[in-house]
Amino acid sequence: FFFFFFFQAEDGIRDVERSRGLGDVYKRQPKYVICECKLWPPKYLLKCIKKYHIISLRMNTDQGRVIYEPKTEDLLPSVPLPAASHATFIKCCMCGTAIPPTAGNTCLQCLSSRTDIAEGITKQALLHLCKQCGRYLAPPWVTCESESKELLALCLKKIKGLNRVKVIDAAFIWTEPHSRKIKLKLTIQKEVRAQLVLQSTFTVELSVENMQCDECKKTWTPHTWNSAVQLRQRVNHKRTIYYLEQIILKHGMHSKTINVKEMPDGIDFFFANKSHAVIFNDFLHSQIISKVRQSKQLVSADLSSNNYNYKNTYYIEVAPVCREDLVFIPPKLQKELGGSSAICLISKMTSMIHLLDPIKRKTYSIDSESYWSHEFKSICTREHLSEFIIINIEPSDYKAARMATHTSRIDESANYSYADVELQRISDFGVNDNRVFATTHLGNVLKIDDRVLCYEIASLNCQEIEGLTKELPDLIIVKKKRMRKRANQKRIWKLKQIEKEPMEDTKVNKKLEERNEKDYEEFLEELEENPELRSKIDLYRDEKAIEELAHKMQALHVEEEKEPRAKPADTVKRPRKAKKPKKEERKPKEAKAADEDDWEDDDPAAVKLSELLSELTIADVQAKADK
C-alpha cells in the first residue's frame, strides 16, 4: 500500500505574523487532512483516521473515484464533524481548522483562547470574621453557617466584577478548616459577539481574617456598664430632678453606680450589675409617681455553653406634674374621687399626688395606678403665676370638711384655714381701683399688705375648661410671695451633688446651663420656704459663709466698743439740742412700719443651724486628733 499526504503551506499560514519557515508550516497544519490512495482502505486504517483526524478518503479504482466517509463513532468524540459531507466549510483564520461559516471566521477554541471573559473579576478577596461571636462582616455583622446559602451570598458580594457577566453556577470547594481559606468554583457566561456566547469556569479564593465586632469590643472594654437607668421628666424645668438627686444622696443609692451622666431632661445612671439597677428602680418608684419601661440588647453569645450577655436599659418616666401646678381632672377620675371639681391644685408630690380642690374645699390623694390609668397634665405652671396684694382678709365661716379618697385615706398634713380675701393686682395698685374677691386656703398664713401669687382662670386659654368658666373662680391663690431684701446675702447652708459627666455639646448647652441655674435657685428657695421638704433631704453647713458672717458680727462689736463712753455726772456738759431734720429727710410713720414689716418677711434665716449637718468624715476627725 502506498499513502500520499499532501499539505498546503500557504493555506495554513493566515496570521498577521510572518512565517518563520517550514516549522511553522507543520505547526499550523489543520486538524482535518485529506488523503488519497489507490486501493480500498482496510479496517486497520481506522487507526490512521483517528490519529490524523481524517474526514474522507478518495481512491481511484477501475470503476472510478470512490469516497469513503467514516462513521461518527469511529472518530474522536472531541472532534466536531460537519452536518453532511456536502456542507460548505471554511478554515479558521487563526488555526486553519475547517469550520462552518461564522461571523468572525474563527473557531470556538481560538476565540476562547484569545478572549478572557473573566477579565476584571477579582480572583482573591478578603472576608472578616469575629472569632468571639462567629459573625461575618457584611456589613452589618451577620451570622452564617459553614457552606450555607447565606455565606455563599456574602462571598459573592465580596467578588468585584460579577455585575458584568452572568453567573451560571457557584459552589464551594472543600478546604481544611484551619487553612482560613474559602474557595469558590464559579461558572459564568458572556456574549462576546452577536449571537456568540462564551462560557468559562474559574476559582476564587477568599481569605478569612479575624476582626472584633463592636458588640464584642464592649465586653473587653474596662468599666463597661451592664444596666442603665434613664431618669426623665417631660417638663420645662428640673426642680423635681434636683429633689430626687438629693433623696438619692441621702439614702446612698448612688454608691453602686459606675458612671452618672447629665442629660437635658434628666440623669442617666450606669450600673455593673442588673440587680443594682432593679433595686435603684424600686427605690425611685417608692419616692415618687413613675413608670418603668425595660429593654435589652444582645452583646455576645456563647453557643457552646448557651450563655448570652445582654445590656439592660430601664427608662423611668416621672409624672409630668409638679407641686403648685394647676391640673385638669378627667371626668372619669372625678367620679372615682367622689365628684371633685374639674380643676385642682397639687399641694404635695410623694409616692402619691395630693390634690387640693379650691372650689369644694376638699383634699384628695391619688396613687400611681390611678394616675397612669387616668393620666392628666398641668394646665398652669409657675410661669403663669401673677402677683397680687391683699387689701383685706376675713376668716371664712364655712369649715372645710376633709373628705377621704377612694382609698379611704385622709390627708392629715393639710392643715388649711379658709378665708375670704380682697386683692388687687400689683400693676394696678395706686393706678385704679380694680379689685378681685377670692377664697383661699392660706387664711392662717396671709395678712393684709402681703403679696401672693395666683392663677388667673378668667384669662386662661385652655380647651379643657372652655365650657366650665362659669363654674370656676376667677382667681386661685397658690402661695405667699417671699421677698428678699438682701439679694447678695449668702446662705449658711449648702447641698451636695452627685459627680456627673457633663453633656457633650457645650455650645448648645449655654442656654440650658442658664435655665438649670435658674431652676436650681428656685429649688433652693423652695427648700427655705418648706420645712417638710427640708426634712426629707440633708443640708450641710457652709463653713465659709458662716465664717464671713462671724467676721461681720465681730466687726460690728469692735465698732461699738470704739464709741466714747459717757463721762461722770459732775463733768458732763449739757448736750446741745439736736437739730430737727428737714422735712424731706423725715420718714413718715407708715414708711417705717412698712420697712419693719418687710424686714420681718424678708428674714433669710429660715433654715436654722440645728437643721444643718457637718461635712466632717471619720478621716477628718482622725486627722484633727493627730494634730
BELPE-V39538 format. One record per backbone hydrogen bond with DSSP energy under -1.0 kcal/mol. NH is the residue of the N-H (numbers start at 1). CO is the residue of the C=O. Records with the same first field share a line. If there is no record, write none. Layout:
NH = CO + CO
This chain:
4 = 36
26 = 22
27 = 23
28 = 24
35 = 56
36 = 4
37 = 58
45 = 42
46 = 43
49 = 45
50 = 46
51 = 47
52 = 48
54 = 49
57 = 68
58 = 35
59 = 66
61 = 64
66 = 59
68 = 57
75 = 72
79 = 76
87 = 84
90 = 99
92 = 97
93 = 105
96 = 92
99 = 90
111 = 107
112 = 108
113 = 109
114 = 110
115 = 111
119 = 116
121 = 118
122 = 160
125 = 205
127 = 207
129 = 209
130 = 135
134 = 130
136 = 142
137 = 128
138 = 140
142 = 136
148 = 145
152 = 148
153 = 149
154 = 150
155 = 151
156 = 152
157 = 153
158 = 154
164 = 161
166 = 189
168 = 187
169 = 187
171 = 185
173 = 183
179 = 176
182 = 206
184 = 204
185 = 171
186 = 202
187 = 169
188 = 200
189 = 166
190 = 198
192 = 196
193 = 196
196 = 193
198 = 190
200 = 188
202 = 186
204 = 184
205 = 123
206 = 182
207 = 125
208 = 180
209 = 127
211 = 129
217 = 213
218 = 214
226 = 271
227 = 271
228 = 312
229 = 269
230 = 314
231 = 267
232 = 316
233 = 265
235 = 233
242 = 238
243 = 239
244 = 240
245 = 241
246 = 242
247 = 243
248 = 244
249 = 245
250 = 246
251 = 247
253 = 248
255 = 252
257 = 254
258 = 270
259 = 270
261 = 268
262 = 501
263 = 266
266 = 263
267 = 231
268 = 261
269 = 229
270 = 259
271 = 227
277 = 273
278 = 274
279 = 275
280 = 276
281 = 277
282 = 278
283 = 279
284 = 280
285 = 281
286 = 282
288 = 284
291 = 317
293 = 315
295 = 313
297 = 311
299 = 309
300 = 309
302 = 307
306 = 302
307 = 302
309 = 300
311 = 297
312 = 226
313 = 295
314 = 228
315 = 293
316 = 230
317 = 291
318 = 232
319 = 289
321 = 319
324 = 346
325 = 322
326 = 380
327 = 344
328 = 377
329 = 342
334 = 330
335 = 331
336 = 332
337 = 333
338 = 335
339 = 334
340 = 334
344 = 327
345 = 356
346 = 325
347 = 354
348 = 354
350 = 352
353 = 366
354 = 348
355 = 364
356 = 345
357 = 362
361 = 357
364 = 355
366 = 353
371 = 367
372 = 368
373 = 369
374 = 370
379 = 326
380 = 326
384 = 381
385 = 382
386 = 454
388 = 452
389 = 424
390 = 450
391 = 422
392 = 422
394 = 420
396 = 418
405 = 409
408 = 405
412 = 410
415 = 413
416 = 414
417 = 441
419 = 440
420 = 394
421 = 438
422 = 392
423 = 436
424 = 389
426 = 387
431 = 428
432 = 428
436 = 423
438 = 421
440 = 419
443 = 417
445 = 442
446 = 442
449 = 390
450 = 447
452 = 388
453 = 479
454 = 386
455 = 476
457 = 474
458 = 474
460 = 457
466 = 463
472 = 468
476 = 455
478 = 453
479 = 453
481 = 451
494 = 540
501 = 260
506 = 504
513 = 509
514 = 510
515 = 511
516 = 512
517 = 513
518 = 514
519 = 515
520 = 516
521 = 517
522 = 518
523 = 519
524 = 520
525 = 521
526 = 522
527 = 523
528 = 524
529 = 525
530 = 526
534 = 530
535 = 531
537 = 534
540 = 494
541 = 613
542 = 492
546 = 542
547 = 543
548 = 544
549 = 545
550 = 546
551 = 547
552 = 548
553 = 549
554 = 550
555 = 551
556 = 552
557 = 553
558 = 554
559 = 555
560 = 556
561 = 557
562 = 558
572 = 568
586 = 582
592 = 588
593 = 589
594 = 590
595 = 591
596 = 592
597 = 593
598 = 594
599 = 595
600 = 596
601 = 597
602 = 598
606 = 604
611 = 608
612 = 609
613 = 539
621 = 617
622 = 618
623 = 619
624 = 620
625 = 621
626 = 622
627 = 623
